[in-house]
Amino acid sequence: MTKQTNYYNDLLVDYSKPELVSNELAVKLLRDAETYISLRNDTLPEITIEYSLEQVEQENKHWWPSHCEALRQGRGDILASEYTDDVVYFCAKKPFYGRTTVINEEVNWWAIIAQPNVTIAWPIVMFNNEVVYSEWSCFEGEANEIIAEGNETLLRRGHKGGCYLKSQQINLFRNIYVSDELLYWIRRLPNHLSVKSDQ
């Protein structure tokens, strides 16, 4: 029988389950995310001996937990800044091109997963050079049900390059409507939401 894999064995934090991290760790991860964003170049860096695919993959592994926490916290400012200016986003609706267009589309998804009492988890995440593949589920705590799930593939050229291509598939299992107030705050993309915590 094939042994199951824990995809988080060599990552800082395990986001495979809908369990919240401590407030202290959440704050650290959000600061890490801001640091990684500050390292991004305006142009996509070339892969060279000095900036190898192996280094890119390692940087993507360091980045992943900070990305997960930013999604859980509805930190649209961080999520938007992870993309390059000319990012490409493929989804069932249609392709989207450029950071502004992609953000305007994705803000609705960010609002769904940032609702009170909803927690997203990524039981599967895989890395191969620039490629980051994950499968995720959103759990609603009151009814103990999965309200959405899907998968995504990101091309991220490490901290220097950022995310320049994203392909995502989403399934919604019931009608999802977020409050106008929550959608407003996520659209503003500030540091507005208090950190979800298990403490």
URPEMO-V587655 format. One line per field, one symbol per residue. ss: DSSP state (H for helix, E for strand, L for the rest). phi: phi as a letter, one per 30 degrees, with the letter a starting at -180 (. if undefined). psi: psi as a letter, one per 40 degrees, with the letter a starting at -180 (. if undefined). Layout:
ss = ???
phi = ???
psi = ???
This chain:
ss = LLLLLLLLLLLLLLLLLLLLLLHHHHHHHHHHHHHHHHLLLLLLLLLLLLLLHHHHHHHHHHHHHHHHHHHHLLLHHHHHHLEEEEEEEELLLLEEELHHHHHHHHHHHHHHHLLLLEEEEEEEEEEELLEEEEEEEEEELLLLEEEEEEEEEEEELHHHHLEEEEEEEEEELLLLLLLHHHHHHHHHLLLLLLLLLLL
phi = .dddccdceccdbccdbdcdddeddededddeedddddddddcddddbddbddddedddddddedddddddddideddeddddddcecbcbddldbbjedddddddeddedddcdeicbcbbdbbbbbhddbcbbbbcccddchbdcaalbbbccbciddcidcabbbbbcccadcbcddddddddddhcdcddddbcc
psi = hhhihheedfidihfeifhiiidddddddddddddddeehidihiihaddgiddddddddddddddddddddefgdddddeeiidfihhhiddiiihiddddddddddddddeeihehhiigdhhihhbehhhihiihhhddefihdiiaiihihhgadddahehhhihhhheihhhiidddddddddfagdhihiie.
